[in-house]
């Protein structure tokens, strides 16, 4: 089973979904047969490199101030209950994530995609890490042992791949992140709890592994032990 997972590292629902999806796969009976493909979805590419606070972004977007207590604080509480602590959905800075996504694409080519996504989510939401400039992203890359990322980020060789991920999500009907597609057939927009993700895994697996209906059960046949 293939799961394509579009997300942005500044999306608090995405960081929570990354954690929940890993837990759901661990619980799924066929988890060893599940491949997760991370894809990029940039939510705020036009933010300044210096970044803006979460509260400033709420004001810029014209959302009510109550968004903090009605939407973001519950995310923090859910993350805490699920073992992600601290998880800063409010007290952080947000910025453009193009360089971050280019590093993630590079990490994927190095066979370290999933772990780098997880590490970047933890860096941002765990310590409010800023990853908006090339230098900030390369510092992070060095800390996790991706020392060869410099040339890739300087010549922007992954910029088109990041853009293609975004275009693919939009063409599939995504309007935000997280956005998951199972086996190129079933789309799940938005964050689900771990139990619901397990249920989706089981439903998709059953749909793709069901036996064909038998309409004539008494016909002659040959098997490994002979014909009968």
C-alpha positions in Angstrom: 0.0 0.0 0.0 1.3 3.4 -0.9 0.4 6.6 1.1 1.2 10.0 -0.4 1.3 12.5 2.4 1.3 16.2 1.4 2.2 18.6 4.2 4.1 21.7 5.3 6.4 21.8 8.3 4.7 24.9 9.6 1.3 23.2 9.6 0.5 22.0 13.2 -2.1 19.5 12.0 0.6 18.1 9.6 3.1 17.6 12.4 0.5 15.8 14.4 -0.6 13.7 11.4 3.0 12.6 10.8 3.1 11.3 14.3 -0.3 9.7 14.2 0.3 8.0 10.8 3.5 6.4 12.1 1.6 5.1 15.1 -1.3 3.9 13.0 1.1 1.9 10.7 2.7 0.3 13.8 -0.7 -0.9 14.8 -1.8 -2.0 11.3 -1.5 -5.7 10.7 0.1 -5.2 7.3 2.2 -2.2 8.3 5.4 -3.7 6.8 3.7 -3.5 3.4 3.0 0.3 3.7 5.1 2.8 1.9 4.7 6.5 2.9 5.8 9.0 0.3 6.1 12.5 1.7 5.3 15.4 -0.6 5.5 19.2 -0.3 2.7 21.6 0.1 3.8 25.2 0.9 1.1 27.1 2.8 2.6 30.6 3.0 5.4 30.9 0.4 5.1 34.7 0.4 5.9 35.3 4.1 9.1 37.3 4.7 12.3 35.5 5.4 12.5 37.2 8.8 9.3 35.4 9.7 6.1 36.5 11.4 4.6 35.3 14.7 1.6 33.0 14.7 -0.5 35.7 16.2 0.7 38.2 13.5 -0.3 35.7 10.8 -3.7 35.3 12.2 -4.2 39.1 12.0 -2.7 39.2 8.5 -5.2 36.5 7.4 -8.1 38.3 8.8 -9.0 35.4 11.2 -10.5 36.1 14.6 -8.2 36.3 17.6 -10.2 33.5 19.1 -8.4 31.1 16.6 -5.7 30.8 19.2 -7.9 29.3 21.9 -10.4 27.6 19.7 -8.1 25.9 17.2 -4.4 26.1 18.1 -4.4 25.5 21.8 -6.5 22.3 21.3 -3.8 21.1 18.9 -1.2 21.6 21.6 -3.3 19.7 24.1 -3.9 16.8 21.7 -0.1 16.6 20.9 0.7 16.6 24.6 -1.8 13.8 25.2 -0.2 11.8 22.4 3.4 12.1 23.6 4.5 15.2 21.6 5.6 17.6 24.2 6.3 20.5 24.0 4.4 21.2 20.8 4.3 24.9 20.0 1.4 25.7 17.7 1.0 29.3 19.0 4.3 30.6 20.4 6.4 30.3 17.3 7.5 32.1 14.2 6.4 31.1 10.7 8.1 31.8 7.3 8.5 30.6 3.8 9.4 26.9 3.6 10.8 26.6 0.1 14.4 25.9 1.3 13.1 23.5 3.9 11.2 21.5 1.3 14.2 21.4 -1.0 16.2 20.0 1.8 13.5 17.4 2.4 13.5 16.4 -1.3 17.3 16.1 -1.1 17.0 13.9 2.1 14.5 11.7 0.3 17.1 11.1 -2.5 19.6 10.2 0.2 17.2 7.6 1.6 16.5 9.7 4.7 13.2 11.4 3.8 10.9 10.1 6.5 13.3 10.7 9.3 14.2 14.2 8.1 10.5 15.1 7.9 10.0 13.9 11.4 13.1 15.7 12.7 12.0 18.9 11.0 8.6 18.8 12.5 10.1 18.2 16.0 12.6 21.0 15.5 9.9 23.5 14.5 7.1 22.5 16.9 9.3 21.3 19.7 11.7 24.2 19.9 10.0 26.8 17.6 13.0 26.4 15.2 13.2 29.0 12.4 13.9 27.3 9.0 13.1 30.1 6.5 16.5 31.1 5.1 19.1 28.9 3.2 21.5 29.4 6.1 19.0 28.3 8.7 18.1 25.2 6.7 21.7 24.3 6.1 22.5 24.6 9.8 19.7 22.2 10.5 21.0 19.8 7.7 24.4 19.8 9.3 23.0 18.9 12.7 21.3 15.8 11.4 24.2 14.7 9.2 23.0 15.9 5.8 26.3 17.7 5.2 26.2 17.4 1.4 23.0 19.5 1.1 24.8 22.8 0.4 25.2 22.5 -3.4 21.6 21.3 -3.8 20.2 24.3 -2.0 22.5 26.8 -3.6 21.7 25.7 -7.2 18.0 25.1 -6.3 18.0 21.8 -8.1 15.0 20.6 -6.2 12.8 23.7 -6.7 10.9 22.2 -9.6 10.2 19.0 -7.7 8.8 20.9 -4.8 6.6 22.9 -7.2 5.5 19.8 -8.9 4.3 18.3 -5.6 2.2 21.3 -5.0 0.7 21.2 -8.5 -0.1 17.5 -8.1 -1.9 18.1 -4.8 -4.0 20.9 -6.3 -4.9 18.8 -9.3 -6.2 16.1 -7.0 -8.5 18.6 -5.2 -6.4 19.5 -2.2 -7.0 23.0 -0.8 -4.7 22.7 2.1 -2.6 20.3 4.3 -2.4 17.7 5.5 -3.7 15.8 2.4 -3.3 12.0 2.1 -3.9 9.8 -0.9 -4.0 6.0 -0.4 -3.1 3.7 -3.3 -3.8 6.5 -5.9 -7.5 5.9 -5.2 -8.7 7.3 -1.8 -8.1 10.8 -0.7 -8.2 12.0 3.0 -8.1 15.7 3.3 -7.3 17.0 6.8 -6.1 15.5 10.1 -7.6 12.3 11.5 -7.0 10.7 14.9 -4.9 7.6 15.1 -7.9 5.2 15.4 -9.5 6.6 12.3 -6.2 6.3 10.4 -6.0 2.6 11.4 -9.6 2.2 10.1 -8.7 3.8 6.8 -5.7 1.6 6.4 -7.8 -1.5 7.0 -10.5 -0.3 4.6 -8.1 0.5 1.8 -6.3 -2.8 2.3 -9.6 -4.8 2.3 -10.7 -3.0 -0.9 -7.5 -3.9 -2.8 -7.1 -7.4 -1.5 -10.6 -8.8 -1.7 -11.1 -12.1 -3.5 -13.1 -12.2 -6.7 -16.7 -13.4 -6.3 -17.3 -17.0 -7.3 -20.3 -17.7 -9.5 -19.7 -21.4 -10.3 -18.3 -23.3 -7.4 -18.7 -26.9 -8.8 -16.6 -26.7 -11.9 -13.8 -29.3 -12.6 -10.3 -28.1 -11.7 -6.6 -29.1 -11.5 -4.5 -28.3 -8.5 -1.0 -29.0 -7.2 -2.2 -32.5 -6.1 -3.8 -33.4 -9.4 -7.1 -33.0 -11.3 -10.5 -33.6 -9.7 
